[in-house]
Amino acid sequence: MNEHKTRISSKGQIVIPKEIRERYGFEKGVEVVIKPVSETKLIIERVPRLSELFGVFKEAKMTEVLFKERERESKIEEERFRELSEGF
């Protein structure tokens, strides 16, 4: 892959060239992690989509575990919200 040059905008934004976005799945709304490596080098990683993770966990039955954990977390959040709402 060829090197690409881009500039940082006045708002601190950079444009990832189309060729790179398409090749590595950097679509609108995709989350990325930026990791500093040195004073002049950063690594930009695309956060895997849930569907990609579920594919990896499918054989290990982790999908079901993740859904149950999220359901448990949602119930806890609902209870906290209810408690806060009752206080006002």
Secondary structure, DSSP 8 states (H G I E B T S, - for coil): ---------TTS-----HHHHHHHT--TT--EEEEE-SSS-EEEEE---HHHHHHHHGGGTHHHHHHHHHHHHHHHHHHHHHHHHHT-
